[in-house]
Structure formats: C-alpha cells, structure tokens
C-alpha cells in the first residue's frame, strides 16, 4: 500500500487519501484497489497539465473515446477505468458537472460483438464449415480420459453446455438446418425469426431424444406443443411461435402435409400494454440525461421500437420535413414517423458530437461502418460516407467477429433499457415500465388527442388494424368515450 499513498503524479497526498477512503467504502480487494488508483493516475496524466477543477466534460469524453480504441483493453478493464474515474471526479473532487455526465452511455457500450449478434449474424455462413467435435470424438474433452494426478477440470456454465449441445445437433442434421436457413432467408424473414426458429427446432429434436426429424410427424409435433402448454405453462405467443417454427420446417422445407388435429393450447390471456399517462412520461424523462434521454424521447415522441431507434442512421433524419424514415422495420417494411420539433435542437447538438467522432475515426483509418445485406458489395465506399453512420454510435470500437476488423457499431440496446428502468424507479412510477411502454404511450396519447386509429396504425407500422385496436381497450374507448356510472 506504500505506492497507493504516494502516487507518482496527479494530485496531493491528501487527495489520494480521500480517494483511498472512497475505495474502502466499496470493499475492493487490495490488488483491485491498486488498479483503480492506476486507472485514475493514467487519466490525470493524460490530461496534464490541467488540474481536476479545469477538466471539462469534453476532456473526459475525448479521453474515453481514445481509451475505447485500445484493442488490447478488455471490456471489464474499460468499465474498471470508467468506475475509477467516476469515483475520482464525483466523490473526491466533487466536480459540478459530474452528476450530469452520461456515465451510462459508456458503461453499457459493447467492446466486442458475438457471432450471433443481430447486427452481424446474417453475414455468417448458415452452418459451420468443419465438423464439430463432440465428447465422443474429442479424447481430451472428458476428465475420464486423464489420470487423476494431472487432470484439471474447468467448470462449464449452463449457457456453454446449451450452446455445445445446440452445435452438436446442428452439425448432426446439418443438411436440414442448411435448408431451413436458406428458405428463411429466401423469404427475407428477420434475423431474430431465423434464430428463434432454429432454437425451437433444436429443442424439438432434443425433446424426442435426438431422433431424426424426417422420421417424425404430426403426432410428435402435437406431443411437443402440448408439453409446452401443459407442463411448461408457456404463454400463447410462445406456443404459437414454436408451432409456427415446426410447421414451417415440415411444410415449407420438407414439403410434407401435416395433420395435427386437436391439441391442448396455452390458456394464458393476452395482457394489456403498460401505458404511462403524460405526467408519468414527463417524470420519467426528467430522471434521464444525455443520449439515453434523447433516445427515450424519440421512443415516445415518434413511436419507435427499441431496435428501430438504436439502428437509426444519419440519413434517416429529415429535418426539412420534420420526419424520421424507419427503414427495414418489422416485416421488412419502411415507414415514416414524425420528428418532434422539441428534439430538433438536441439532435443537431448530438450530431455535432457524432461528426467529431466520425472525423476522428476517419483520421485514425478505422474501418467503415457496417452495411446490411449486399450494400457493402454494391457500394464499396458507402461505409465511409457521413450519411451511413449510426445516429447513436457506440462509445467504444467493436471487433467484427466475421472479418476481424475493428469498427464502430451502434450503441447497445441494454444501455437504454437499463436507463429507462432506473428512471422509472427514481420517478416512483409503480408500473412495469420498459422501453416499449413509451411506444404504447405514444399510440394511446394520439388516440386520446382524437387521431383516427388508421393513422396510428400507419405510424406504428402494424400490418393489421386489429393489432392497433388493443389501445382502445386501454382507453376504454371502443368507438365512443365510456364513462363510469359513478362519475355521472
């Protein structure tokens, strides 16, 4: 602890004494505490000769941008550095602007993307190129094949075991899964639908002890669907999704006719959406700040879905017509939604900051932004253009698991989800609030204001007006206003 009490640079011993006391409050291990001090030292050294009181939010933002470009820095190391700096500025130096700084934006930005991340998963070959070694093939995979003296058993998580089993089944019936994925992509279904269908078929095969799906039929499908409803107690939508996946496999991929007959269906009632009144929306937004506030305002002000907001690009914002173009939304459809006038100035300020990051990335020769489908081949240089950049870029660079290139993706959706939940708690809103609640509130408040349901349907992007009609139940307004007799 001698080194901790006399840091090499960046403040007086009394300042670091306070810092060490703050670290004691969060019960860090001695080795971890050393690293917190080092992270804080590195930060002050990078901003030298400025003092703590002279540091601005722009200085901190610039430092974090640079730190996020470090390819050797793991995700947990970046978050550790962020936490160390936050303690230094907020608890020790008590910088006035510290509590309004957007810490959540940096805390929940991703450093690497998984191969199954919805942004890049479609770029992968639908099946592994090489056979997957199972426990029976790999003589080094089980502890029984080692002597008790030199074996080291590495604990495997449930998630890892599930993924391994899925890979084995996928390889065992590789031709069937290949045909499934090819048919899904031929019909231009979304990546999430593709992943969900693969998972349901995998579970169906496991349920029948890995029997060949081509030897199964309607009776086996019926048994599995009833199992989901009776023993697992799943929701109606869950059972329907599983049924749709299996029917798609047998009718569209295998070309077989199915006769399922009658079977037990899930009986859970359809739940009404959680809607906030206007006062609750205002209180919720008051508890938010920075990029999360801007994104949440778009969810409510424009009726966007979470991923629609996250994936917005610069060209999608039309200030001249005060509208936002939502591209390739649910059902592979584009639509136009209103751009709230109150958000024009905040969006312009945000775009100024994003453009600075874009220019810095271009100077550093960071790889071009991700482009979906075949756009990257059709327009090779489009990824370097300003209009294709994400409106809400990630705070850190990410590694593309397909190409290995380092590039900047959009901000991770978890950032906004957690910010909305924290804001709802802070605003004392006693409802199960999530990001989609803001979209529900958008639709309900438009109907309350007198807009017809067809207009709301178009703005929400619903294929059928019956989906939009659920908001009339929230309003108790199935055509005419219904008042309780106690209020007469």
Buried (B, 14 or more C-beta within 10 A) or exposed (E): EEEBEEBEEBBEEEBBEBBBEBBEEEEBEEEEBBBBBBBBBBBBEBBEEEEBEEBEBEBBBBBBBEBBBBEEBEEEBBBBBBBBBBBBBBBBBEBEEBEEBBBBBBBBBBBBBEEEBBBBBBBEEBEEEEEBBBEEEEEEEEEEEEEEEEEEEEEEEEEEEEEBBBBBBBBBBBEBBBBBBEBBEEEEBBBEBBBBBBBBBBBBBBBBEEEEBEEBBBEBBBBBBBBBBEEEEBBBEBBBBBBBBBBBBBEBBBEEEBEBEEBEBBEBEEEEBBBBEEEBBEBBBEBBBBBBBBBBBBBBBBBBBBBBBBBBBBBBBEEEEEBBBBBBBBEEEEBBBBBBEEBEEBBEEBBEEBEBBBEBBEEEEBBBBBBBEEEBEEEEEBBBBBEBBBBBBBBBBBBBBBEEEBBBBBBBBEBBBBBBBBBBEEBEBEEEBBBBBBBBBBBBBBBBEEEEBEEBBBBBBBEEEEEBBBBBEBBEBEEEEEEEEEEE
